[in-house]
Every structure is written in structure tokens, then in C-alpha cells.
Amino acid sequence: MNKRLLISTLFLFVFSQVANAQCAMCRAVLETEDGGVKAEAVNDGIVYLMIFPYILVGLAFYFSYKIYKKKTK
């Protein structure tokens, strides 16, 4: 079992590729600006939007753990 896990992990690391996931319009707007203010605002917006799924998943794990502990007692 450990050998299979090691081989699959090694396979994923060797054959992984970097992906650029930015639309062409956003890239064009952000590359043409000299000051970089819009680019920073877009990056801040992305980080802001990324926070909510992590909070929701964390809350789901917390409440499921709380329910599991209550059932075991």
C-alpha cells in the first residue's frame, strides 16, 4: 500500500504543470497599467473571495467534530 501511494505521489509531482488561470481581458487590463493599482486591487479581491470557502469548510468540520464528540460521550 505504501509503495503504491509513493508511486502515485511521485507521478503527480513529476507530471504536474503550472496553470495560469486568468482570463485574457483581465490580463490585458492589468498588463497595460503602469501604476499597478488595479493589479493590487484584483489580487486583494481574489484573496477576499478565497477566504469564504475556507471559513465555510472550517465551520463544517468544527460542527461535525462537535456532533461526533457529543455522540461518543
Backbone bond lengths (Angstrom), bond angles and torsions (degrees), N, CA, C in turn:
res aa  C-N    CA-C-N  psi(-1)  N-CA   C-N-CA  omega(-1)  CA-C   N-CA-C  phi
1 M - - - 1.452 - - 1.522 110.47 -
2 N 1.320 117.89 -44.09 1.455 120.94 -179.50 1.522 111.67 -66.12
3 K 1.330 116.34 -35.25 1.459 119.81 179.32 1.528 110.36 -66.01
4 R 1.320 116.63 -39.96 1.462 121.00 179.02 1.526 110.89 -65.50
5 L 1.322 117.89 -41.45 1.457 122.50 177.65 1.519 110.70 -63.88
6 L 1.315 117.36 -42.79 1.461 121.53 179.22 1.517 111.50 -63.22
7 I 1.317 116.72 -42.39 1.469 120.78 -179.40 1.528 110.51 -66.99
8 S 1.320 117.55 -42.04 1.463 119.44 -179.74 1.523 111.49 -68.74
9 T 1.321 118.03 -37.65 1.457 121.14 176.57 1.525 110.81 -65.50
10 L 1.304 116.70 -44.36 1.462 120.93 177.60 1.524 110.63 -61.69
11 F 1.320 117.07 -40.49 1.463 121.86 178.42 1.524 110.52 -61.08
12 L 1.324 117.43 -43.20 1.462 120.87 -179.81 1.521 111.76 -65.39
13 F 1.327 117.69 -39.78 1.453 120.37 179.72 1.523 112.38 -70.73
14 V 1.298 117.48 -37.35 1.461 120.71 -177.53 1.529 110.95 -71.96
15 F 1.317 117.87 -40.30 1.447 121.04 -173.93 1.530 114.08 -102.75
16 S 1.301 117.61 17.70 1.458 119.44 177.50 1.528 109.74 -83.15
17 Q 1.312 115.55 150.59 1.454 121.78 179.98 1.517 109.04 -127.66
18 V 1.316 114.99 152.47 1.453 120.02 176.89 1.529 107.77 -82.97
19 A 1.313 116.39 133.92 1.463 121.09 -178.98 1.521 109.28 -115.40
20 N 1.305 116.44 133.51 1.453 122.06 173.27 1.517 107.63 -98.99
21 A 1.313 116.53 113.19 1.461 120.62 -174.55 1.515 110.27 -111.11
22 Q 1.307 115.56 63.91 1.451 119.96 177.22 1.521 107.44 -129.27
23 C 1.310 116.43 134.61 1.460 118.55 -177.31 1.517 110.11 -69.64
24 A 1.311 115.94 159.02 1.465 121.22 -175.92 1.524 112.30 -65.00
25 M 1.324 117.06 -35.53 1.468 119.64 -179.39 1.524 111.22 -69.31
26 C 1.315 116.92 -42.54 1.468 119.99 178.17 1.519 110.52 -63.50
27 R 1.300 116.30 -42.24 1.459 120.56 -179.75 1.524 110.52 -63.09
28 A 1.329 117.26 -42.77 1.460 120.66 -178.80 1.521 110.98 -64.08
29 V 1.327 117.32 -41.73 1.464 120.58 -179.73 1.526 110.62 -67.25
30 L 1.324 116.58 -42.94 1.454 119.96 -175.95 1.525 112.46 -73.58
31 E 1.321 118.25 -30.44 1.463 120.16 -179.89 1.515 112.28 -77.96
32 T 1.339 118.94 -26.21 1.458 120.54 -177.38 1.519 112.30 -83.11
33 E 1.305 118.13 -14.97 1.462 119.76 -178.09 1.526 110.10 -82.44
34 D 1.342 115.67 138.46 1.464 120.46 -177.61 1.527 112.88 -86.46
35 G 1.321 117.15 -39.07 1.453 120.22 -173.93 1.514 114.55 -74.06
36 G 1.297 117.93 -30.95 1.453 121.55 -179.25 1.509 114.16 83.81
37 V 1.338 117.26 9.76 1.465 120.41 -179.11 1.524 110.21 -68.96
38 K 1.328 116.77 -42.44 1.468 119.26 179.14 1.523 111.07 -65.71
39 A 1.304 116.68 -38.13 1.463 119.73 179.92 1.524 110.56 -62.93
40 E 1.321 117.17 -41.85 1.458 120.42 177.90 1.527 110.74 -65.80
41 A 1.333 116.88 -38.29 1.459 120.47 179.56 1.529 110.87 -66.30
42 V 1.337 116.70 -40.24 1.461 119.79 178.07 1.520 110.15 -65.32
43 N 1.328 117.78 -42.53 1.462 120.79 178.67 1.523 111.57 -63.83
44 D 1.331 117.14 -40.03 1.466 120.07 177.00 1.523 111.20 -64.67
45 G 1.321 116.68 -38.96 1.462 120.55 177.71 1.514 112.18 -64.32
46 I 1.318 116.56 -39.80 1.464 120.37 178.65 1.521 110.44 -64.37
47 V 1.328 116.65 -43.90 1.474 120.04 178.59 1.528 109.94 -64.04
48 Y 1.311 117.10 -40.97 1.461 121.17 178.60 1.529 110.94 -60.60
49 L 1.326 116.94 -43.12 1.459 120.31 179.71 1.527 112.55 -71.88
50 M 1.318 117.56 -25.26 1.463 120.74 179.48 1.522 112.55 -75.92
51 I 1.313 117.47 -22.09 1.463 120.84 -175.91 1.525 111.54 -66.70
52 F 1.327 118.11 -40.24 1.458 121.36 -172.75 1.528 114.33 -63.48
53 P 1.331 120.58 -43.10 1.470 117.38 176.82 1.521 112.78 -62.15
54 Y 1.332 117.67 -37.35 1.461 119.87 178.27 1.524 111.23 -66.10
55 I 1.308 117.31 -38.85 1.466 120.17 177.55 1.525 110.34 -64.83
56 L 1.335 117.12 -44.09 1.462 120.27 -179.78 1.522 111.78 -63.96
57 V 1.320 117.70 -42.35 1.467 120.61 178.64 1.524 110.03 -66.05
58 G 1.320 117.22 -40.80 1.458 120.67 177.71 1.518 111.95 -61.91
59 L 1.321 116.65 -42.85 1.465 120.00 177.94 1.531 111.41 -65.38
60 A 1.321 116.61 -38.92 1.469 119.60 178.42 1.520 110.59 -63.12
61 F 1.332 117.56 -43.83 1.463 120.38 177.85 1.522 111.50 -65.37
62 Y 1.324 117.14 -39.46 1.461 120.63 -179.92 1.532 111.12 -62.49
63 F 1.340 115.97 -48.21 1.460 118.58 -178.40 1.522 112.38 -69.75
64 S 1.336 117.11 -35.04 1.462 118.27 177.20 1.527 110.57 -68.39
65 Y 1.328 117.76 -36.58 1.461 121.13 175.93 1.530 110.51 -65.55
66 K 1.313 115.95 -41.17 1.458 120.96 179.55 1.533 110.39 -62.77
67 I 1.331 117.54 -43.29 1.460 121.99 178.73 1.517 110.66 -66.78
68 Y 1.339 116.86 -40.26 1.466 120.96 178.97 1.518 111.06 -63.25
69 K 1.330 117.30 -42.47 1.471 120.39 178.94 1.512 110.99 -66.30
70 K 1.326 117.45 -35.25 1.458 120.97 179.91 1.531 110.41 -67.72
71 K 1.338 116.83 -37.38 1.465 120.45 179.98 1.526 112.23 -71.27
72 T 1.336 117.48 -32.12 1.460 119.98 -178.21 1.520 112.79 -76.22
73 K 1.318 118.23 -20.14 1.469 120.54 -179.67 1.471 111.94 -84.06
